[in-house]
Amino acid sequence: MASLSKPDAPRFDVDVFQNEYLAQGSQEVNAIVTVTATGGGTSGGRPIGAPGPGAAVVLVIDCSGSMEHPAGKMRHAREATAAAIDELRDGVAFAVVAGTHQAGDVYPGNNRLAVADRATREQAKEALRRLNPSGGTAIGTWIAKAQQLFASHPEASIRHAILLTDGRNEHEKPADLQRSLDAAAGYFTADCRGVGTDWEVAELRKISSALLGTVDIVAESSGLAEDFRAMMSAAMGKQVADVALRVWTPVGARVKFVKQAAPAVEDLSERRAEAGPRSGDYPTGSWGDESRDYHVCLEVPAAAVGSEMLAARISLVLPQPDGTAEVLGQGLVRAVWTDDLASSTRISPQVAHYTGQAELADSIRDGLEAHRAGDLELASAKLGAAVRLAYGSGNEGTLKLLRKVVDVVDEREGTVRFRKNVSEADSMTLETRSTKTVRVKK
């Protein structure tokens, strides 16, 4: 374990779990890297998380015509937005945006942010009364508006959006949404919520993934306020932004993939940014007091029995204004070649656990896709595998969701029967939460 944080900075501890022993001729090295952030101090001379210009939040609320049905949905969205506004810390910059086939300023207006205090919170909640459903859905314009608002407040280092929608992105081309995501990626993070069952899980996951946030379903609009309150509370706990996982490899070695393994599966491999000779940065977004696990897979040159090498150096880095990067924490991945069969065939419990969690997410995705395609045999096989994996890893949350979609005959063996009448809400909830993982048992 290594933490290189300064006394006045957040502490980042890095632990590496692996079986470093390889059989002769083997080249693949796997490691689970656990990163734990605790106790924000100061950054740039100002306490992280303290009132002031260090944080900005934009609430983007779907106001398209579909929000009119069923009755009460728009009212619940207004109430949820008000609940989130109440969670804003004094000094945080914020704005509310109405999303339709365009993006409109609700509060404070004029393409700017307000600063949260007792008066502005009340003004914002009063302005929510202007939220009425009409028009279409063009989420790319909403994201572009949020980026424009954040740009009006450059002092903010932590920039976070909350985005609510109840439908599909039907009033712009997919390329328009992609352009907005490409421009916003790395600039702000966003938690996305779908209310009801008329939105598309893959579409909203694409947005949350690009913006390093979370995605979830709120099947009944009456549950929005509690969810919004929790999201804003988590956002207010963020202490440092733009942290990257830097992976250095020696000559002849390469990174096969980097994935966040917990609290949810997220493949970061394609987001690598070169950071000097044989080094690459993988974005991790904003951090509060929390712990996350990453699966790093490497390919190294084969070596003779008895050889040892440093396979990778894993660092948590924070970019600085002068172009350098502060190292917040560091861990090492090793490779040792041996002819001892017991050592080389032992699988790290952490690696095995998260490999299973990734397989669990894939099985759920494939099973639901097969069901939509009418292939019940494949759907049952895939979701049966998911039940077996969820049971074996102790993922009780996912197992509970699976039970709403299939009748479980044998948890241990993964024997299931697909239910004839599965509600759309239950199916979408399983799909939306399929990438959530449980931590490896200590």
N, C-alpha and C positions, 0 to 999 in steps of 0.2 A: 504494500500500500504506500502511496506517495501523495503528499499534498504540498504544493509549493506556494500556496497563497500567502500574501503578506498579512501581517497582523490586522490591518484595517480593511481587509477585503473579504468577500465571502470565501469560505473554506470549501475547496473541492477535493475530496478524497477519491483516489482511483485504486480499485482492487482488480487484479487479473486472476481469473480462474481457468485453468487448463490442465491437460495432461501433456507435459512437454516432451514425453518420450515417443520417438518414432521408430518404426521398424526400418531396417536397411532398405533403401530405395524409396521410402515414403517421402512425399513432398508437401502434403497438406497439413497445415497447422490451424487449429481452431481454438479460440479463446473467448470467454465471456468477460467483458469489461464492465464492472459496476462503478458508476459515478454517483457520488453522494455530495450534495451541496447543503451546507448548513451555515446559519448565522451571518446574514449580510452585514457588511460593515459600511465602507464608503467606496465610492467610485467617482473619479473626477472631482474629488473634493467635497462631494455632497453625499449624505447618507443614502444608500440605496434603499428604495422603498419608502423614503420619508416624503412628506408633503413638499411640493415644488414642481419644477418643470420636467422632472425625470420620467414621467409616465404620461401616456395619452391613450385614450380608448374611444373607439367609434362603434356605436350600436347601429346595425343595419337591419331594418325590419321590413319584411315583405308586406307590401300594401297593394298587391295585385288584386284583381277582381275576385279571384278564387278565395281570398281571405274572408269573403262575406259569408261563405258556407263551410261548415254548418254555422248556425247562429251562435254567437258568443266567441268565435275564434279571434276576431279582430279585437274584441274587448279584452280577451285574455292576453293577447300580444301586447296591448297597451299596458295592462297591469304588470306583465312580466318585465317590460322595459322600465317601468317606474320602480319596480323592486330592484333591478340592477342599478339604477341611478342612485338609489338609497345606499348602495354598498360602496359607492365611489368615495375614496379618501379625499379630504380637503387638499387642494393644490393640484389634483390630477386634471389634465386637459381632456375635454370630452366633447362629443357631438352625437346627434341622432340623425340618421338618414332614413328616408322612406324609399324603398326599392320597388319599382314597377318596371315598365319598359325603358325607364330612365331612372336616375338617382336624384332625389330631391332633398334639399336641406330642410330639416324639421326644426332643429335647434343646434347652435344659436343662429345659423344662417350666414349668408355671404361668404361661403367657403372658408370658414374659420372655426376654431375650437373655443369653447368656453372653459373657464377654470372653475373646478368644482368648489363650491362652498354652500352654505345653507340657502342662500338666495338663488343661485343658479340651478341648484337641484330642483327647487320648487318651480322655477320658471320652465325648466325642461319638462317636468311632469305636466305642467299646464299646457305646454305646446303639444304634448302627446294627443290631446283632444282633436288635433287636426289630422290625425292618422285615420284615414277612411279608405276602404278598398276600392280600387279602380285600376284599369290598365292591365298591362301584361307583365312578363318576367324576363329581364335581361340582366343576369347576375354579373356579367363582365362590367357593366356600367356601374354597378354598386361597388365592386372592388376598386375600380378606377377612381370613384369618388372618395372612398376611404383613403386611398393613397394620396390623393390631392389634399385632403384635410390633414393628414399626418405631415405632409410636406410644409403645410402652413405653420407648423410648430416644430421647427428643426431642433429645438432644445431637448425634445423628448428622446431618450435613448430606448425606452421600453414602449413599443407601439403595438397595441392589441385591438382586434376587432371581434365583435360578436355578430354573427350573421344568422338570421332566421328566414327560412323559406317554407312554403307549403306546396310548391309545385316544381315542374321541370323548367329548364332554361329554354323556353320555346320561342322567345322573341329576339334572338340574336343567333348568329352562326357560331358553331363550336370554336372556330378559329378566333372569333372576337373574344370569347371567354379565355381562350388559351393565351392570347396576347396580354390580357389584363393580368393573368396569373404569372406569366413570365416577368412582367414589369414589377409586380408586387412581391414576388418570392424573395425572401431575404430582407425585405424592407419592413414588413409587419407580419405578425402572427394572427391567426383567426380561428376561433372556435365556431363550428357550424352546427346548426340544429335544423332538423326537418320536423315539421309538425303535421300530424295526420299521416296519410299513406299515399298521397298522390305525387310525391317527389321521388327522385331516383337516387338510390343509395350510392351507386358508382359515381354519379356526377358530383354529389356533395362530398364524398370521400376524396375525389380528385382535388377539390378545392381545399379541403382541410389539410390534405397531405402536402400540397404545394406550399401552403402557408403555415406548415408545422404546427397545426392546431389539432383539436379533437373534433369528432363527429358523433352525433347521437340522434336518436329518434325520440320525440315526445308525441306518442300516439294520440293522447287526449290533450287538447289545448289547455285544459284546466290545470295541467301539471307544469305549464311553462314558467310560472312565477318562481317556483322553488328551484327549477333548473337554472334560470337566469341568475338568481341570487347566488347560487353556488358557483356558477361560472365567473361572475364578477368578483366574488370573494377570492377565488383562485388567482384571477388576474391581478388583484391588488396585492397578492403575496409574492409576485415576481420581483426579483431583486437585481438581476443582471441579465442583459440581453446579448444576442449575437455571439454566443459561445460556440466554438467549433471543436469537434473531435479531430485532432491531427494525428495521422498515421504515417510514421516514417518507416521505410523498409530498406534493408541493405541492398547492395548490388546483386542482381540475380533473383531477387525476391519480388513478388507482386501481390497486390491486394485483390482477392477474388470477389469479396463482397463485404460491405459493412451494413448491418441492420440493427435498428433499435429493436430490442427483444422484449422489453417491459418498460412502462406499463401496457404498451400495445406494440404490435409488429408494424414496423415501418422500414422499408428498404431505402437506404440512403446512398446506395452505391453510385447511382447516376448523378448524384449532386456533388460529386467530388470537385473541389477547386484546387488546382495545383498551388503548392505553398513552398516552393523551393525544391532543391535537388532531392528526388525520391520521397517527397512529402506531399500529402494531400489533406485538405480540410473537408470535413463532413459537417453540415450545419446541424445544430441541436436546438436552436431557438432560445427562448427565455427560461430562466431558472428561478425558482424560489427555494424554500427548504424542501428538498425532495431527493429521491434516488431513482436512477434509471439504469437499465442493463443494455449492453450492446454486444452483438455477436460479430466478431471480426474473424474472417476466414482468409488465410494467406497461402500462397504457394511459394515454396523455397527450393533451392537447388538440392538434389539428393546428395547425401554425404555418407562417408564410411562409418561403421560402428565405432563409437567412442567420440565422434565429432560433436561439437556444440556450436551453436550460433545464436546471436540475438536476431530473432525473426522480425521483430517490430518494436518500435517505441511508440506508445500511445500517450498523447498529451491532450489536456483540455486547455484551449488557448482563447484569449480575449483580444480581438484586434484593437490596436491603439491608433489615435489620430495621425501619428507620424508614419504609419504603414508597418510598424513592427507589431508583435503580438506578445502579450503577457502570458506566461505559462502558469496555469492555475493548479495543475496537478498532473501526475505522470505515472505510467506503469510500463512494465516490460513484458514482452512475449518471447519465450525461449523455445529452442528446438534442440533436442538431444537424441542422437541416434543410438539405438541399443539392439542387442540380439536377445534380450530377455523378453520372452513372449508375454509374460504376465504384465510387464510394465507397458509395452508398446500397444497392447490391445485393450488396456483399461480406458474407458470413456469417462471424461470429466462429467460428474453429475450435473453441473450447470449447463454444459454444452448439450448433453442429452436432453435435459428438460426443455430448453428453449428450441432445440430442433423439433421436438415434439409439439411445442406450442405453435410453431410456424406451420407444421404439417396439419395441425388442428384447424387453423384458419383457412388453409387451402382446401381441406376436405369439406368444410362448410360452404365455401364459395362454390366449389365444383358440384356439390350436392344440390344446392339451390338452383344453380344454372341448369342442371340436368332435369330438375323438377319442372322448371319453367318450359323446358324443351319437350316435356311429356315423357321423358325416359325415367319411369319410376324405379326400374331395377337398378340403374346406375345411381339414382338419387338415394335410394335406400342403402346401397353399398357405401357410398361416400359419407352419408350422415351417420351410418353405423360405425364407420371408422372414426368419425368425429366424437361419437359417444364414448368409444373405447379410449381414445386419447384424452378426452376431458376427464373421464373417470380415473384413468391412471395417473394423471398429473394433479388431481385434486382441484381442477377448475370447476368448482361447484356452480359459479355464476353461469358459465356457458352450458353446463350440463342441464341446468334448470330451463334455460331457453330452448335447448334441443328437445326437451321433454314436451314442449308445447307444439312441436312440429312433427315429432315421431313418437310412436309407442315403443318404449324400451322393453325388450324381452330379457336381454342379458347385458348389463353394463360392461362387465369385464371382457366379454367376447365381442361386444359391439353389434349384437343382434337386435334389429329394429324393424318395425313396420311403419310405413309412411301413413300418416293420418289422411283420411279422405277429405275432411273439411278443416283445412288449416286457415286461420284468419290471416288476412294480408298484414295486419299489424304485427302478429307474432312472427311471421316469416321475415318481415323487414327488420324487426328488432334483432332477430338472430343474425341476419346479414350485416346489419350496422355494427353490432358489438362483437362480431366474430374475431376481430383482430386484438381484442383485449386479452391480456395474458395474466397469469398469476405468477408471483415471484417463486423462485426455486426454494424448496423447503430447506431450511438450515439443518 
